[in-house]
Amino acid sequence: MILIYKKKFIILSVCLIFFVCGVMSFFYGIKTATLILREEIIVIDAGHGGIDGGVSGTITKAKESDLNLKYAISLKNVFEKQGYRIVLTRSTEDGLYGTAAAYLNEDSRKSQDMKRRKEIINQAEPVCVLSVHMNFFGKSSARGAQVFYNSSNPESKRLATAVQNKINNLNEEYVGRKITQLPGDYYIVKSIEYPSCIVECGFLSNPEDEKLLLNADYRERLVYEIGNGVLMYLKTRELQS
């Protein structure tokens, strides 16, 4: 009788070991697949920084550079939840110019800053690039979020179109109309080969837009729509490849 129980115990133990190994293999396989997905990198570029604050809000005097960083970090969180690796061109309030001389000379400062951003993007070899900015115009009536791209890069146009289509959900709600993505002569999108676009999140020259851009709930809604546009573009490209 004791031998029978021992045999049963041994059989049960062996079965339990195989079961545990199978479960571990299953979850390890899932983890491995997730890691493979996360090899894809998205670069998020928070415009301006340091002494270059960009434009400022007409009412609150909020600096564009500070808002750009907040929106960039929120976007980072959106994409990381989808399994993408994120590279930020800057993660602090500092600019990307490297020397004291550049700090004192505006042209040198801007040149070094832009070149450093380009280096970061090229080193990352991303699937796409988003450059985050706030807009400003002489007429305070101008408002809404708009996307710009390099017209000589078809993939950049497709990316910009996908993002603009999604953020138009908010433009229709708050501005009362859709806005069209446009080609733009900007260094950050013209100097790289990767699909890229500049997202002007709204006008700090417009009181209504300024209020929205400073609102955390609106920021989360806007980055959600931007993220959806990017993910739709990447999914479409994946299906076509």
ZISULRA-V325034 format. One record per backbone hydrogen bond with DSSP energy under -1.0 kcal/mol. CO is the residue of the C=O (numbers start at 1). NH is the residue of the N-H. E is the energy in kcal/mol with one decimal. If there is no record, write none. Layout:
BEGIN
co=(CO:CO)
nh=(NH:NH)
e=(E:E)
END
This chain:
BEGIN
co=(1:2:3:4:5:6:7:8:9:10:11:12:13:14:15:16:17:18:19:20:21:22:23:24:25:26:27:28:29:30:31:32:33:34:36:37:40:41:42:43:44:45:49:51:52:53:55:62:63:64:65:66:67:68:69:70:71:72:73:74:75:76:77:79:80:85:87:93:99:100:101:105:106:107:108:109:110:111:112:113:114:115:116:117:118:119:120:121:128:129:130:131:132:133:135:139:146:147:148:149:150:153:154:155:156:157:158:159:160:161:162:163:164:166:167:168:169:170:171:171:171:182:184:186:187:195:197:198:199:200:202:203:204:206:207:208:209:210:212:215:216:217:218:219:220:221:222:223:224:225:226:227:228:229:230:231:232:233:234:235:236:237)
nh=(5:6:7:8:9:10:11:12:13:14:15:16:17:18:19:20:21:22:23:24:25:26:27:28:29:30:31:32:33:34:35:36:37:38:39:40:85:127:87:130:89:132:52:53:49:65:64:57:67:68:69:70:71:72:73:74:75:76:77:78:79:80:81:84:83:42:44:50:103:104:105:109:110:111:112:113:114:115:116:117:118:119:120:121:122:123:124:125:43:197:45:199:47:201:204:142:200:182:198:184:153:157:158:159:160:161:162:163:164:165:166:167:168:169:171:172:173:174:175:176:177:149:186:190:191:129:131:148:133:146:135:206:58:210:211:212:213:214:215:219:220:221:222:223:224:225:226:227:228:229:230:231:232:233:234:235:236:237:238:239:240:241)
e=(-2.2:-2.4:-2.5:-2.5:-2.7:-2.6:-2.7:-2.8:-2.4:-2.5:-2.4:-2.5:-2.3:-2.4:-2.4:-2.7:-2.5:-2.3:-2.5:-2.7:-2.4:-2.2:-2.5:-2.4:-2.1:-1.8:-2.6:-2.7:-2.2:-2.4:-2.3:-2.0:-2.0:-1.8:-1.4:-1.4:-2.5:-3.1:-2.1:-2.5:-1.8:-3.3:-1.5:-1.2:-3.2:-2.1:-2.6:-1.9:-1.8:-3.2:-1.7:-1.9:-2.6:-2.4:-2.4:-2.0:-2.3:-2.2:-1.9:-1.7:-2.4:-2.3:-1.5:-2.0:-1.6:-2.5:-2.5:-3.7:-1.5:-1.4:-1.7:-2.8:-2.7:-2.3:-2.7:-2.3:-2.5:-2.3:-2.3:-1.9:-2.2:-2.2:-2.3:-2.2:-2.6:-2.4:-1.6:-1.5:-2.1:-1.6:-3.6:-3.0:-2.1:-2.9:-2.8:-1.5:-2.9:-2.3:-2.7:-2.9:-1.8:-1.8:-2.1:-2.4:-2.8:-2.5:-2.2:-2.3:-2.8:-2.4:-1.3:-2.5:-1.5:-1.7:-1.9:-2.6:-1.0:-2.9:-2.4:-1.4:-1.0:-1.5:-1.4:-1.9:-2.2:-2.1:-2.5:-2.6:-2.6:-2.3:-3.6:-1.3:-2.0:-3.0:-2.0:-2.0:-3.1:-1.3:-1.7:-2.3:-2.1:-1.9:-2.9:-2.7:-1.5:-1.9:-2.6:-2.7:-2.2:-2.1:-2.2:-2.6:-2.2:-2.1:-2.6:-2.4:-2.4:-2.4:-2.1:-2.0:-1.5:-1.2)
END
